[in-house]
Amino acid sequence: MITTTLLLAPVFMLVVLGNLLRRAGMPGDGFWPLAEKLGYYVMIPALLFHKISTADIDIDLVVPFGLVLGGAFYVAGIFALLATWLLRIDAPRRASVLQGAVRHNGFLALAVAERLYGSEGLAVAALGAAILALITNLSLVPVLVTLNANGAQGSVTGKVARDIARNPIILSICAGLLGNVLLPGHVPVLHDITGMLGAIALPLMLLCVGAGLRLRGLKAQVAPLAVASLGRFVVFPLCVLLIPTGLSASQMTIMMIFATVPTAPSSSALAAQTGGDVPLMNAIVTLETLLAFVTLPATLSLAGMVLGR
């Protein structure tokens, strides 16, 4: 575990640095939302396109990754819905707990995969990111809207289709896969530009994750926070380990990374759009990110022993 912790320490230190910079007013409160938007729509897509279009992609991983990550996603979601129903938690808070249990911080997952396995691991992790992005858009939004009668109205199918069609992560991964097939390896200018943008994508987004943490927002009820964290850090990774795949230890570990990272910072925005409890969602994002400093290296170390890595 010590070795894993040391390998992941730079990733978490960037998160801490981002929080400290925001608290110190550097470079200004208006910077962080704009930086996050730039990273989400430009730099991360450039990184994913560059890595996938130039990597040796094993398409055979799509089916087992989909079965394992999708299966774990749905089991964790059912756990969260059942637990919040038994605890008589109201619909807006149930919706936020559900997001806390099933969504993942893709930027952190990609950074950890690259840290542990380099560019090859990052390319494999991109497949996991694409699969979970599709599952989340197709499954989560309809459930959130259904839970909240006062949430977003209108055509759920249309909203899901629009979200998928304009999701920069999904689009860049699809473009990268297409480029992997059609482009003759490294293309001058195109891959030079995307490589330069991608080089600063993950550090920038990790700083933004830290800047978005609000420690004062942790004054929320214990039960919703506990259910979300159990779903995210216990149920989800256990399912990934228990579903048989026949994949290698490194491929399984990359799936475990997605299973053990905290929920996505964008969960708060989705909660606001669908009638969820936004203050609770902010608290879940902050608590899970802080817990991940310990749970992520611990879970990956335990998984390594189980998988024989």
Secondary structure, DSSP 4 states (H G I P E B T S, - for coil): -HHHHHHHHHHHHHHHHHHHHHHTT-S-TTHHHHHHHHIIIIIHHHHHHHHHHHS---GGGHHHHHHHHHHHHHHHHHHHHHHHHHTT--HHHHHHHHHHHH---HHHHHHHHHHHHHHHHHHHHHHHHHHHHHHHHHHHHHHHHHH-TTS--S-HHHHHHHHHHT-HHHHHHHHHHHHHHHS-S--TTHHHHHHHHHHTHHHHHHHHHHHT--GGGG-S-HHHHHHHHHIIIIIHHHHHHHS-----HHHHHHHHHHHHSPPPTTHHHHHHHHT--HHHHHHHHHHHHHHHHHHHHHHHHHHHHHHT-
